[in-house]
């Protein structure tokens, strides 16, 4: 990948490497677009096989955050950080405080939060060194319940569009990944009477869900071929690809994972197969909506009310898709890009503050 060509093509602003010898901290922050405000996006800790894998991931994730924040109506740009390492070995107070000092050095252009393999405990250490961190224990805490609630609202909206009713009672829903977000999603689905099938690569996550809810468990590789109404990917991305699409027996794809489509063309294939796809960054915006409230002055009820609006935003996406004859993925992009471009024009005039 020629990084400058890729950044130019998709409108990126910064790609920054950082390293701390004493703690072993090494990672990459990407800032995609700051038209609407500072770039906000979580920090993902993953043992990437290669540096190129880490770069590819952070570029995709940062761009997704720009679109997610714009589509959610937030005054935020998009960014992301990936840290390279084994989460079971590298974490320490010094590690996270070193990262916090790095975030502070970006002087507010990037605001971080938790993501895969990071949590509120880690962010509390980060907070000791920077003002630019959200999802803190003393304010909004773990954003996972809000992400799950937003996905639940989005599944209801998508089922209304596909089946004519937003009731989930009796629907068969396959949830891939039942960690923090997946657990809370299963809770909402179970309370409404859905028939739930789950999988996870961690037995502890499966055991945690099984003790609280009535679910069917399948092996991770079997989740794609489960006969169901809704496939809800809630683990890592790119699970909709050339290998999995032929296996799908679902009518709807709607879940919490980021970058669900491995390639943009997969949205066209889903449409050809009659599978309604809920664009990931629209349906999974509940977490970022929640942490954004920290910046404004945290109000849990306000965060919940704004998260509920994911239902209406998805119906708007489906309306655009039908009216313009484009995929739901392109319709979501258009909605986000229109907001970014409109504000870019508004902010083109200099005003001293």
C-alpha positions in Angstrom: 0.0 0.0 0.0 1.3 3.5 -0.9 0.1 5.3 2.2 0.2 8.8 0.8 -1.8 7.8 -2.3 -4.4 6.0 -0.1 -4.6 9.0 2.3 -5.1 11.4 -0.6 -7.8 9.2 -2.2 -9.9 9.0 1.0 -9.1 12.4 2.6 -7.0 11.5 5.6 -5.2 14.2 7.6 -2.6 12.4 9.7 -1.0 9.0 10.3 1.3 9.1 13.3 3.6 6.3 14.7 4.7 6.4 18.3 7.0 4.2 20.5 8.1 4.2 24.2 11.2 2.1 24.8 10.7 1.8 28.6 7.2 0.3 28.5 7.2 -1.3 25.1 4.3 0.9 24.0 4.1 1.0 20.2 1.2 2.0 18.1 -0.3 4.2 15.4 -2.9 7.0 15.5 -4.8 8.0 12.4 -6.8 11.2 12.2 -9.1 11.0 9.2 -11.2 14.3 9.2 -11.7 17.1 11.7 -14.2 19.3 9.8 -16.9 18.7 12.4 -14.6 18.8 15.4 -11.7 17.0 17.1 -11.2 13.4 16.0 -12.7 11.0 18.5 -12.2 7.2 18.4 -11.2 4.4 20.7 -7.9 2.7 21.2 -7.6 -0.9 20.1 -4.9 -3.2 21.5 -4.2 -6.2 19.2 -1.4 -8.5 18.5 -1.2 -7.7 14.8 0.8 -10.2 12.7 2.5 -7.4 10.7 2.9 -3.6 10.8 1.0 -3.5 7.5 -2.0 -5.2 9.1 -2.0 -2.6 11.9 -1.8 0.3 9.4 -4.6 -1.2 7.3 -6.8 -1.6 10.4 -6.2 1.9 11.8 -6.9 3.6 8.4 -10.2 1.8 8.0 -11.3 2.3 11.5 -10.5 6.1 11.6 -12.4 6.7 8.4 -15.3 4.7 9.8 -15.3 7.0 12.9 -15.6 10.1 10.7 -18.6 8.7 9.0 -20.0 7.3 12.3 -19.7 10.6 14.1 -21.1 12.6 11.2 -24.1 10.3 10.6 -24.9 10.3 14.4 -25.1 14.1 14.3 -22.1 14.7 16.6 -19.7 17.6 16.3 -16.7 15.3 16.1 -14.3 14.2 13.5 -12.9 10.7 13.1 -9.8 9.1 14.4 -8.5 5.8 15.9 -5.5 4.3 17.6 -4.1 0.8 17.3 -1.6 -0.5 19.8 0.5 -3.4 18.8 1.0 -6.1 21.4 -0.4 -9.0 23.5 -3.0 -7.5 25.8 -2.2 -10.2 28.4 1.4 -9.2 28.6 1.9 -5.5 27.9 -0.6 -3.7 30.1 0.6 -1.8 33.1 0.1 1.6 34.8 3.3 2.9 33.1 2.2 1.6 29.7 -1.1 3.5 29.8 0.4 6.6 31.3 3.0 6.7 28.5 0.1 6.4 26.0 -1.7 9.2 27.8 1.3 11.5 27.4 1.4 10.7 23.7 -2.3 11.6 23.3 -1.7 14.8 25.2 1.1 15.7 22.7 -1.6 15.8 19.9 -3.0 18.9 21.7 -6.7 18.0 21.4 -6.8 17.0 17.7 -7.5 13.5 18.9 -9.7 12.2 21.8 -9.4 8.6 22.8 -11.6 6.1 24.5 -11.7 2.3 25.1 -12.1 -0.3 22.3 -11.1 -3.9 21.7 -8.9 -5.2 24.6 -9.0 -1.9 26.5 -11.3 -0.9 29.3 -12.3 1.8 31.8 -9.4 0.8 34.1 -6.9 1.5 31.3 -8.6 4.8 30.5 -8.4 5.9 34.1 -4.6 5.6 33.8 -4.6 7.4 30.5 -6.5 10.3 32.2 -3.7 10.8 34.6 -1.6 12.2 31.7 -4.1 13.8 29.3 -7.3 15.8 29.1 -8.3 14.1 25.9 -9.9 10.8 27.0 -13.5 9.8 27.4 -15.4 6.7 28.7 -14.2 7.2 32.2 -15.4 5.5 35.3 -16.3 8.7 37.1 -18.6 9.9 34.3 -20.1 7.7 31.6 -18.1 4.5 32.3 -18.2 1.5 30.0 -19.9 2.5 26.7 -20.8 -1.2 25.8 -24.3 -1.1 27.1 -25.1 2.0 25.0 -23.5 0.4 21.9 -25.7 -2.7 22.5 -28.8 -0.6 23.1 -28.2 1.2 19.8 -27.7 -2.0 17.9 -30.9 -3.4 19.5 -32.8 -0.2 18.3 -31.2 -0.6 14.9 -32.2 -4.3 14.6 -35.8 -3.3 15.3 -35.7 -0.6 12.6 -34.1 -2.9 10.1 -36.7 -5.6 10.8 -39.4 -3.0 10.3 -38.0 -2.2 6.9 -37.5 -5.8 5.9 -40.5 -7.6 7.5 -43.0 -4.7 8.1 -42.8 -5.0 11.9 -40.2 -4.1 14.5 -41.3 -6.8 16.9 -38.4 -9.3 17.5 -40.6 -11.8 19.3 -40.0 -15.3 17.8 -37.4 -14.1 15.3 -34.2 -16.1 15.0 -31.1 -14.0 15.6 -27.5 -15.3 15.4 -25.1 -13.2 17.5 -21.4 -13.5 16.6 -19.3 -12.5 19.6 -20.8 -12.2 23.1 -18.2 -10.1 25.0 -19.2 -6.8 26.5 -21.5 -5.5 23.7 -22.7 -8.9 22.6 -23.8 -9.8 26.2 -25.9 -6.7 26.6 -27.4 -7.2 23.1 -28.4 -10.8 23.9 -30.1 -9.4 27.1 -32.2 -7.0 25.0 -33.1 -9.6 22.4 -33.9 -12.2 25.1 -36.2 -9.8 26.9 -38.2 -9.3 23.7 -38.5 -13.0 23.1 -36.1 -13.6 20.2 -34.7 -17.1 19.6 -30.9 -16.6 20.0 -27.9 -18.5 18.7 -24.5 -17.4 19.8 -20.8 -18.1 19.2 -17.6 -16.8 20.6 -13.9 -17.7 20.5 -13.7 -17.4 24.3 -15.5 -20.0 26.4 -15.7 -17.7 29.4 -17.9 -15.3 27.3 -20.2 -18.2 26.2 -20.5 -19.4 29.8 -21.4 -15.9 31.0 -24.2 -15.6 28.6 -25.5 -19.2 29.0 -25.9 -18.8 32.8 -28.2 -15.8 32.3 -30.1 -16.4 29.1 -31.6 -19.3 27.0 -29.4 -19.5 24.0 -28.1 -22.1 21.5 -24.4 -22.3 21.0 -22.6 -23.1 17.8 -18.9 -23.2 16.8 -17.5 -19.9 15.5 -17.2 -21.2 12.0 -20.8 -22.4 12.0 -22.4 -19.1 12.8 -22.5 -18.0 9.1 -24.7 -20.9 8.0 -27.2 -20.7 10.9 -30.7 -20.4 9.4 -31.9 -17.2 10.9 -33.7 -13.9 10.3 -30.9 -11.7 11.6 -27.1 -12.2 11.6 -25.6 -9.8 14.2 -21.8 -9.6 13.9 -20.5 -8.3 17.2 -16.8 -9.3 17.1 -14.0 -8.1 14.7 -14.7 -6.8 11.2 -14.6 -8.1 7.6 -16.9 -11.1 8.4 -19.0 -10.3 5.3 -16.6 -11.5 2.5 -16.3 -13.9 -0.4 -16.1 -16.9 1.8 -19.0 -16.2 4.2 -21.6 -14.7 1.8 -22.4 -18.0 0.1 -23.0 -19.5 3.6 -25.5 -16.9 4.8 -29.1 -18.1 5.4 -30.2 -14.8 7.0 -32.4 -12.0 5.7 -30.8 -9.1 7.7 -27.3 -8.3 8.7 -27.2 -5.9 11.6 -24.6 -5.9 14.4 -22.1 -4.0 16.5 -18.9 -4.9 14.7 -16.9 -2.2 12.8 -16.0 -2.6 9.1 -18.3 -5.6 8.6 -17.9 -5.5 4.9 -14.5 -6.7 3.8 -14.8 -4.8 0.6 -17.3 -2.2 -0.6 -18.5 -4.5 -3.4 -19.8 -6.9 -0.9 -22.7 -4.5 -0.2 -23.8 -5.0 -3.9 -23.6 -8.8 -3.5 -25.8 -8.7 -0.3 -28.4 -6.6 -2.2 -28.4 -9.0 -5.0 -29.1 -11.8 -2.5 -32.0 -9.9 -0.9 -30.2 -9.4 2.4 -30.8 -6.1 4.0 -27.6 -4.7 5.5 -27.6 -2.1 8.3 -24.5 0.0 7.8 -22.2 -0.7 10.7 -21.2 2.8 11.7 -24.8 3.9 11.8 -26.2 1.1 13.9 -23.2 0.8 16.3 -22.9 4.5 17.2 -24.5 4.2 20.7 -21.1 4.0 22.4 -19.7 7.1 20.8 -23.0 9.0 21.4 -22.6 8.1 25.1 -19.0 9.3 25.4 -19.8 12.4 23.5 -22.1 13.4 26.3 -19.1 13.5 28.6 -17.7 16.4 26.5 -21.0 18.2 26.7 -21.6 17.4 30.4 -22.7 13.9 31.1 -26.5 13.1 31.3 -27.3 9.4 31.0 -30.9 10.0 30.0 -29.9 12.4 27.3 -27.4 9.8 26.0 -30.1 7.1 25.9 -32.5 9.4 24.1 -29.9 10.2 21.5 -29.0 6.6 21.1 -32.7 5.7 20.4 -32.5 7.9 17.3 -30.4 5.3 15.6 -33.8 3.7 14.8 -34.9 6.8 12.8 -31.5 7.3 11.2 -31.5 3.8 9.8 -35.0 4.2 8.4 -33.7 7.4 6.7 -30.8 5.4 5.2 -33.2 2.8 3.8 -35.3 5.6 2.3 -32.3 7.2 0.6 -31.3 3.7 -0.7 -34.6 3.1 -2.3 -35.1 6.6 -3.7 -31.7 6.8 -5.2 -31.3 3.2 -6.2 -28.1 2.6 -4.3 -27.0 0.2 -1.7 -27.6 0.9 2.0 -23.9 1.2 2.5 -23.6 4.0 -0.1 -26.8 5.6 1.2 -25.2 5.9 4.7 -22.0 7.2 3.2 -23.9 9.9 1.3 -25.8 10.9 4.5 -22.5 11.3 6.4 -20.6 13.0 3.5 -23.4 15.5 3.0 -23.1 16.6 6.6 -19.3 16.9 6.5 -19.3 18.8 3.2 -22.0 21.1 4.3 -20.1 22.1 7.4 -16.9 22.4 5.5 -18.5 25.1 3.4 -20.0 26.8 6.5 -16.6 26.9 8.2 -14.8 28.2 5.1 -15.2 31.8 6.3 -12.7 32.9 9.0 -14.2 34.1 12.2 -12.0 35.1 15.1 -13.0 33.5 18.4 
